[in-house]
């Protein structure tokens, strides 16, 4: 492999990802030397002039549902739907146009923005797609609506009421939603056969085009794992993944002895455990937040000119005690969680904990402290609603703290309209860093946008929908944001030889046509192991 010298660019180098003008020498797939502009550059077989451009470590997305995202683009996109009526019209048209599909999967719907604040009922889906198996997914992939055919053979109730009112509405939440989605994806995989592999390869190319050099899928069911090693043979994108329940995402994992053998791609064995949900997240607020919650719900009803937001708010489980209001959607008792953590830690697994609300994050941190899971082997994911005490507990528990800045534009307005931002940090990266937790930035694609540069800018600028700044005090410095998306991300996966532009590290890098924090800047090249694997096509 020839030695390549990248010169005259801005290099975000070292463990701290500090930018400077200089050069970078790579050879045999690794970085050999890094220097500043006032230092003499070494000889090389090939010189790449980076004048005016920036070179960063390749982005490592530790939370990208690549295996699901590959299918989203082949389904029905509900992002533009603005009511139940528009959703039903599109579903009816798709049912007529694609009679051969075993399932009609609809993605990216945003019912919280609709006047009804709900998804279509089973009866409504049956009326526009008679006899068809239909699953309409919310944008967060924690909530859906299923037709009667989709619910056949499925128990309409679970211990935490995931199916809502069951067959009368077709509404499915959390574990029940995950189980139906799992069945749908399994059936579609059998239907598509080799076409599914091509969809995965297309999604891998999309990730490379964003500057992602390593994608970690945080949940792949055991039956789906053979597809990813096959994909790894077709793409230069580095891949790794976590296992979980054979019943589907959002369900509790089984005994670690039944998990597939590892390693799981380019990282070690990992398991995903859901401590709460999304719409049904485990959240604790001070009692003084209640008036804001009520007023915000009423304002939403007035804005939508419908009672849907009020009806949705009244369905939330709420407990008031000792000056606190809780939404008690914990999916484990403390004892159950400790037992599960101990079993997987003893079996040598890395552990990924879904904790969107601060109540779930607190439970995670206390359980980690009690069980004594080795430091650096656990990632607490999301931490979307946070308080200072919980941030301190997460930090002292020795876990990585992974947040998704892309949630601010997509979900931040909901928190602001309900006044939650007045009492809790929303995507509180700065709070976690100040507490001493190693912070990771990831996407949660397709729930969040596949846009690493956009995530960096949001982590620094804190701009939500419409450009409004949300909690500027939670902003990261630019170098800290780059580090969180690269160096710390690699460490959280147990792959310390990647993530930094430092001697000895893998030569995985991304080249941008300007400062990555300039909104106009684009990724123009992606390199993996010292080889260019993607380049922007120049317009004619």
N, C-alpha and C positions, 0 to 999 in steps of 0.2 A: 504494500500500500504506500503510495507516495506521501512524502511530507508536504503539508499544505500550510502556508503562512497567510493569515488574515491580517491585513494592515489598514491603518488610517481610519479605523472606526472607533466607536465608543463601546468599550468592553465592560460588561457588568460582571466583574470577576471576584473570585475568592469566596470564602464561606459567608461573607456578609453581603455579597452581590453589590459592591460599590462601583459605580460607573467611572471610567476614566478613558481618555484617548490613548490608544496603544495598539498592540498586536497580540496575536494568538497563534501558536504553532501546534499543529496536531499531526500525529503519526501513529500507525498501527491501531487506529480506532480510539486513541486516547489523547488527552491534552498533554503535551510535553512541556511547554513553557508559556508563560504569560508575561508581557512586558508593557511598560509605559512608552509614550511617544518619544521621550528623551533618552530611551535606552536603545542601543543598537539591536536591530532585528537579526535573527539568525538566518542562515541560508536555508532554502527549501526547494523542492522540486516544482512547486506550483505556488503562485502568489495570487491571492484573492483581494482585490482592492475594495475596501468597505467605506470609502469616503462618503461622509454624510449619513452613514447607516449605523445601527446599533446591533450588537450581538449579545444575546442573553443565553443563559442555560436553557435547554429544552424544557418546556413545561411538563410537569408531571401531575396529571389529573388523578387524584386518589379516589375520586368519587364520580365516575362516569359510567352510567348504565349502558355501555356500548351494545350489549346483546339485545336490550329492549329498544334502544334508539334506532338500531338497524331496521326494525320493523315499523317504527312510527312513520317513517317516510313512505312506507308502502300501505299505510292505512288511510283513514279519513281524518283530515285535519280540521278540528273544531275551533281553532284559535279565533276565527272571524265570527263565530256564532255570537249573537247578542241576546238571545232569548230561547225559551223552550221551543217556540214555533220555528225559528230559523234552524235550530238543531234538527227537529223532526223533518223539515223539508229536505235538508241535506241527506239525512239518513235514508229517507224514502227514495231519493234519487239514486243514491249509491246502491241500495238493495236492488233496484231495477237494472242498474248498469252492470252489476257484478253478481249475477245469480249463482256463479260457480263456487264462490268463496264459502268455506265452512263456517267462518266467523266474519262479522263486520266489526272491526275494531276502530273506534273513534277516539282521537287523542286531543289533548291540549284544550279541553273545554274549561271555561272559567265561570261556573255557575254563581260564584260570589259576586260577579259583576252583572248578572242578569236580574231583571225585575222580580222574577220568581224566586231567586236564590236557591234554586234546586235544579236537579237534572230531570230528564224525562222519566216518567213512570214506566213500569213494565207494560201496562195496558196501552200507553201511548206508543211505545216502541213496537208492540205487537200490531197496532193499527197501521203503521206505515211500512213495516217489514214483517208481514205475516209469516209465522213459522220459522223465521230466521233467528240465528243466535247472534245477538248484538250486545256489545259491551261498550258503554260510553265512559271514558276515563276523564277525571278531573286532571288539571294540569299538574297537580302535585303527586299523582299516581298513588293516592291513598284512599280514593273515593271513586265510586262508579255507579252506573245504572245498568241493569241487565234485563234483557227481555225474558219472557217466560221460557222460551226454548233454551236460553243460556243457563237458566236456573234449574233445568231438569236434572234430577238426581242429586241436587245439592241441598244440604240442610239449610233452611232459611234462618236459623238462629245459631248463635254461638254464645259462650259464656259472657262476653262483653257486648252483646247486642250489635255485632258488626253489620248485620243485614238490616238494621233499622226495623221496619215493619214487615220485612220478609217479602213473601210473594205478592202482597197487595201493592207494594210500591216498586219492587225490583231494586231498591237502593242497597248498595253494598259498601261497607267501610273496611278499612284496615285488613285484618287477616282474611276476612271473607272475600273482600275485593282481590287480595293477592292470590287466593286459591282459584277464583274464577279466571283471573288473568293467566295464571299458570296453565290451566287447562286449555285456554284459548291458544296460547303460544305453542303449547305442545301439539295441538291439533293442526295448527298452521304450519309448523315445522314438518310434520308428516306429509301435509298437502304439497308444500313447496319443494321438498327434497333438496336438490342441489341449488335451487334458486335462493334458499336461505343462506348458503355459504357466500353467494355473490353479494347479497345485501350486507352481510357482515364486512366483506372486503370493501364495499363502497363506504360504509361508515368509518372504517379504519382510515381510508384516504381523506375523508372529511376532517378527521382528527389531526392528521399530519398537516393538512392545509392550514390549520389553526396554530401550528407551532407546537403541538403536543407530541412529545417523543415517547411518552410512557402513559398508557391508559390503564387504570385499575378499575375493574368492574366490581362494585361492592356487594353484589349478590348474583350468583349464578347457581341455579338449583343443581343438585348432583347429576340429574339426567341430562342437563344442558352443557356440562363441563367439557365433554369430548370435542365440542365444536370449536372451542377457543384454541387448543393446541393446533388444530388444523388451520385455523386462521393465522396463527403465529407463523406457520410455514409459508403463508402467502403475502405477508406484509412486513415491512421493516419496523412498523410500530411495535414498541415493546409492550407486552401485555401481561397483566396479572389479574387475579380475581379472588373473591371470597366465596365460601360456600354458605349454606344455610339450610332451611327446611326443605325437604322434598315436596312438601305441600304447596310451596310457593312463597314469594316474598311477603314480608310482614308477619309470617307465622313463626313460632318459636322453633329453633333448631333441635334436632334430636340428639341422641347420644353421640359424643365425638368418635366413638369406635365405628359408627356407621358412616362417617364422612369419607369422601373420596380420598385416596392417597395423594400425597403431594410430590413435588412442589406444585403450587398453583401458578404456573407461568414463570415470569421473571421475578417472583418474590416468594416468600414462604407461605405456609398454610395459614389461612385466615377464615374466621367465622363472623357472620353478621348477626347481631342480636338487636331487636327492636324493643326499646323500653317504653316508647309512647308512639303516637301517630303524628299526623299533620293537622288536619282540621280538628282532630281529637288529640291534641297534644296535652301533656301533663304540665300544667302551668300554675304558678302561685303568684298572686298579686296582693298588695296591701288593700285593706278594706276601702281606703279612700279612692281606689280606682273604680269602684262600682258605679258611681254617677257618670263617669266618662264612658264606661261600657254601655250603659243604658242610653245615654244621650247620643252616642255614636251610632248605636243600632237604629234609633229613631231617625236620625239624620239620613242614614242609608236608605231607610224605607221611603222617606220623602224624596230623596234623590232619584230612586228607582220608580217612584210612584206606584209602589206595591208593598204588600205586607210581608213579602218573602223574607227580608232580613230580620224582621221581628220574630217570625215563626222559627227561623233558623236559630236565632239567639235563645229562644225559649227552650229549644231542644237540647241545649248544652247542659251537661251535668255540672252542677256547681255546688260546692260545699263551703260554708262560712263558719270559721272557727278561730277564736283567739286573735281577732283583728286581721285575719287573712281570708282571702277568697281563693279557693282552689278549683281547678278543673282536673279531677282525679283520674285521668286516663292512663295510669300506670298499667303496663301489661304483665308485670311480674310483682309478686310480693318480694320483700327484701330477702327473705330466706330462699325463695326460688332463684332469685338473681345470684345470690352468693354461691349457691350450689352449681348453677350453670357456669359461672365464671371459673370456679375452682376446677371443674371437670375439664373445660377446654384449655385452661392454662397448664394443667398437669399433663395434657396430651400434646403440648408444644405449639398450640395455635396462637397466632396473633389474634386480637379481638377488636372488633369494630362495633361500637355501641351507638345506635340511633337514639339521640336525646334532643328533641327539638325544643321542648319547654324546660324551664329552670327546675321544675320539680323532678323531672326525669334525670336531668344532669346531676342534681344533688344526690339522687338515689344511686346513680352510677359511681360518683366519686366516693361516697361512703362505702359502697360495696367493694370497690377496688382497694380501699384502705384496709378493710376488714380481712379480705381474702389474701391480700399480699401478693397480687399479681405482679410479676417483674416489671420494673419501670421500663418505659419505652416500647412495650409490646401491646399497648392499647391505644386506640384512637376513639375519642368521643366526638361523634359527628353531629353537625348542625349547630347546636347551642344558639339557636336563633333568638330566643328570648332569655335574657341573662341578668342576674344581679351580682353584686360584688362578692357576696358571701359564696355563691355558687362558683364564681370564677376562681376564688381562692381555693375552694375544695378541689376543683378539677386540677389546678396547678399542683397542689400538694399530693394529689393522687398519682402523679407521674405519668399522666396520659397526654397524648397529643390532642390538640383542640383544633378540629377541622370546621371551618365556616365557609359559607357560600355567599360571597358578595353579590352575585347575580340575583339573589333573592330580594335585595332591596328594591330594585325597580319593579319586580314581578309581584311580590307579596307585601312589601313595605307599606303601601298605601292602606292596607287593611289594618295594620297595627296602628298607624297614625290616626286613621279615622276613629278608631276605638279608644284612642288616648293611651294605649299601652306604652308608647314611647316616652310618656311623661314619668313612668315608674320603673321601666326596665330598659336595658340596653338591647337594641335590635341589631343582630349580627355584630356583637360587641368584640371585634378583633382587638382593639386597643385595650379594653378592659382585661381580656385574657392575657395579652402580652405583658401588661403591667403587673399582673398577678404572678407572672413567671411561667406561664404555660407556653410550650412551643406551638406556635400557630401555623396551621396549614390552610391554604386557599384551594378550594376545589369547586367543581361546577354543579354536581348532582344532575348532569344532563341525562335525560331530556326535561326533567323538572325545572332545571335552571338552564340558562343559555350556554351553548357551546362557544365560548368567546373568552379565551384566556386574557387577551389584551383588555377586553371590556371589564373583566373581573378585577384586573389590576387597577384600572382607572376608578372603578366603583369603590374598591377598598381604600383608595387614597382620597377621592373626591366626594364619596358618600352621596352621590346624586341618585335620587329615585326617579320615579316616573315623572315626566315633565320637567326634569332638571332641578326639582326641589331638593335641597340638601337635608339629609336625615341624620341627626346626631353627629355633627362635625367632630365632636370630641372623641368619637370612636374611629377616626381615620388613622390609617397606617402611613408611615413615611414611605416614599417610593422604593427605596432599597429593601425595606422590611417586607413590603408586599411581594417583590420579586423573590426574595429569599423564601417566603412562605409558600410560593407556588413552585419552588424548585428544590432548594437545599433541604428545607424542613420536610417537604413532601416526600422526598426520597428517603430521608431518615425514618419517617413514619412507616414506611413499607419495609424497613430493614435492609435497604440497599444503599449503604453510605458511599459507595464508589460512583454514585451518579448525583446529578443535581447542581454541581458547581463548576464554574470555569476555572479550575485549578489543576496544577500538574498532577498527573496520575488518574484523574477522573475520566470517565467515558466521554468521548467527544460528541455529546448530544447537545445540539445548539439550535437556536432560532435567530434568523436575521430579519430585522425590521427596517423599513425604509426611512425611519426617523425615530424620534424619542417615543418610547412605548406609551408614555402618558399623554401624548398628543392625540386627540380624538381622530385625527386624519391618518395616523400611522397604521400601516398594514404589515402583516407577515409576508415576506417575499421569498424566503427559503427556509427549509427545515432540514437539518442534518442529524443522522443517527449513526453512531460508531464511526464518525469521520467521513461518512459518505452522504452526499446530497440526495435526499429521498423525495423532496417535493420542491417545486419552484413555481412561483406565480407566473402565469402566462401573460406575456406582454400583448396589449391590444394592438391590432394592426394599424 
